[in-house]
Amino acid sequence: MRGLFLAVMLAAAPAIAQDTPSPEGARVFFANVEDGATVSSPVTIAFGLEGMEVAPAGTDAPNTGHHHILVDRPPLGEGPDGADELTAGLPADDNHIHFGGGQTEVTLELAPGAHTLQLVLGDQNHVPHDPPVVSEVITITVE
């Protein structure tokens, strides 16, 4: 029984480790808002991607991934769970929004005030690629 458990854990290790490569020069970016923008809520945010293709979560194909947007939290890899999110995948909550269907834009209801946003491309298991394909953190102000 112990051997079976170890075999299952070893087989699952690639699914929970940052082992999906990203090609050199791949980048993700905000296509329609920029740092310092003042917007109204709801705000539609379009995602840009170069050097890779968008594919739904669960798709195991080279040079593909799906978008995640980090809202009002430290940049990817920083904060109390920073190291975990680089190897075990991104959580799904109000600060980590997943687009596992392959979506390339979202309309968000944001409260008035300043908000930080960062895009992260995830592999089939919601784990950032190696190296991670992330945008700069931008700050927008909602009026």
VMD Tcl script that draws the C-alpha trace (Angstrom):
set ca {
  {0.00 0.00 0.00}
  {2.85 2.36 0.90}
  {4.50 1.71 -2.47}
  {1.28 2.51 -4.30}
  {0.95 5.83 -2.42}
  {4.54 6.76 -3.31}
  {4.00 5.85 -6.96}
  {0.85 8.01 -7.13}
  {2.62 10.95 -5.49}
  {5.58 10.71 -7.87}
  {3.27 10.51 -10.88}
  {1.37 13.60 -9.69}
  {4.51 15.66 -8.99}
  {4.71 17.22 -12.47}
  {1.13 18.44 -12.12}
  {1.98 20.42 -9.00}
  {5.43 21.68 -9.91}
  {6.45 24.57 -12.08}
  {7.68 22.46 -14.97}
  {5.84 23.81 -18.01}
  {8.35 25.84 -20.01}
  {7.57 29.17 -21.63}
  {9.36 30.23 -24.79}
  {11.90 33.03 -24.68}
  {10.27 36.40 -25.25}
  {6.73 35.32 -24.35}
  {4.80 38.13 -22.74}
  {1.35 38.95 -21.40}
  {0.02 42.49 -21.09}
  {-3.06 44.64 -20.63}
  {-4.25 45.48 -24.14}
  {-6.64 48.34 -23.36}
  {-5.71 49.88 -19.99}
  {-2.42 51.25 -18.79}
  {-0.81 52.08 -15.50}
  {-2.36 55.21 -14.01}
  {-5.60 55.03 -16.02}
  {-8.81 56.41 -14.56}
  {-11.82 54.26 -15.43}
  {-15.49 53.79 -14.58}
  {-16.92 50.60 -13.15}
  {-17.69 48.18 -14.61}
  {-14.41 48.18 -16.49}
  {-13.66 45.84 -19.40}
  {-10.07 44.63 -19.43}
  {-8.59 42.97 -22.53}
  {-5.62 40.62 -22.21}
  {-2.78 40.58 -24.72}
  {-0.39 37.67 -25.30}
  {2.65 37.37 -27.57}
  {4.87 34.36 -28.19}
  {2.31 31.84 -26.92}
  {-1.29 30.81 -27.59}
  {-4.34 30.82 -25.31}
  {-5.85 27.41 -24.56}
  {-8.45 26.32 -21.98}
  {-7.30 24.93 -18.64}
  {-6.50 21.24 -18.91}
  {-4.97 21.62 -22.38}
  {-1.53 20.01 -22.43}
  {0.03 21.56 -25.53}
  {3.41 23.28 -25.94}
  {3.51 27.08 -25.68}
  {-0.08 27.42 -24.46}
  {-1.72 28.68 -21.31}
  {-4.72 30.52 -19.94}
  {-5.07 33.87 -18.22}
  {-5.39 34.76 -14.55}
  {-5.74 38.29 -13.20}
  {-4.43 39.20 -9.76}
  {-6.45 42.00 -8.17}
  {-5.35 44.11 -5.18}
  {-2.61 41.82 -3.94}
  {1.20 41.64 -4.03}
  {2.90 40.76 -7.34}
  {3.13 37.08 -8.30}
  {5.58 35.24 -6.06}
  {5.40 37.84 -3.27}
  {3.31 37.89 -0.13}
  {2.72 35.13 2.41}
  {1.92 32.40 -0.16}
  {4.22 33.67 -2.90}
  {6.48 30.65 -3.25}
  {3.53 28.24 -3.17}
  {1.71 29.93 -6.04}
  {4.78 29.49 -8.26}
  {4.83 25.72 -7.72}
  {1.40 24.56 -6.55}
  {-0.82 26.76 -8.68}
  {-2.90 29.86 -8.22}
  {-5.83 29.82 -5.82}
  {-9.29 30.88 -7.01}
  {-10.71 33.75 -4.95}
  {-11.57 37.44 -5.22}
  {-7.88 38.32 -5.64}
  {-7.05 35.55 -8.14}
  {-9.53 35.37 -11.02}
  {-9.18 32.40 -13.39}
  {-10.06 32.32 -17.08}
  {-9.81 28.59 -17.63}
  {-12.18 28.70 -20.58}
  {-9.56 30.53 -22.63}
  {-11.19 33.97 -22.23}
  {-9.18 36.99 -23.33}
  {-11.13 39.74 -21.57}
  {-13.24 40.39 -18.50}
  {-15.65 43.02 -17.26}
  {-15.03 43.72 -13.57}
  {-17.14 45.56 -11.03}
  {-14.61 47.44 -8.93}
  {-15.31 49.78 -6.02}
  {-14.24 53.41 -6.36}
  {-10.58 53.97 -5.58}
  {-7.20 52.62 -6.61}
  {-6.78 48.97 -7.64}
  {-3.69 46.98 -8.63}
  {-3.87 44.45 -11.47}
  {-1.42 41.86 -12.80}
  {-1.89 39.23 -15.50}
  {-0.38 35.76 -15.09}
  {-0.43 32.99 -17.68}
  {-0.99 29.55 -16.19}
  {-0.44 26.10 -17.62}
  {-3.04 23.34 -17.83}
  {-2.98 23.05 -14.01}
  {-3.11 26.82 -13.20}
  {0.62 26.81 -12.39}
  {2.75 29.66 -13.78}
  {5.17 28.63 -16.54}
  {8.94 28.46 -16.12}
  {9.92 31.22 -16.38}
  {6.61 32.84 -15.37}
  {4.79 34.85 -18.06}
  {3.47 37.85 -16.13}
  {2.59 41.45 -16.83}
  {3.80 44.44 -14.92}
  {1.59 45.37 -11.99}
  {-0.55 48.34 -12.97}
  {-2.67 50.63 -10.83}
  {-5.99 51.94 -12.11}
  {-8.33 54.35 -10.37}
  {-12.07 53.74 -10.50}
  {-14.23 56.87 -10.29}
}
mol new
graphics top color blue
foreach p $ca { graphics top sphere $p radius 0.5 }
foreach p [lrange $ca 0 end-1] q [lrange $ca 1 end] { graphics top cylinder $p $q radius 0.2 }
display resetview
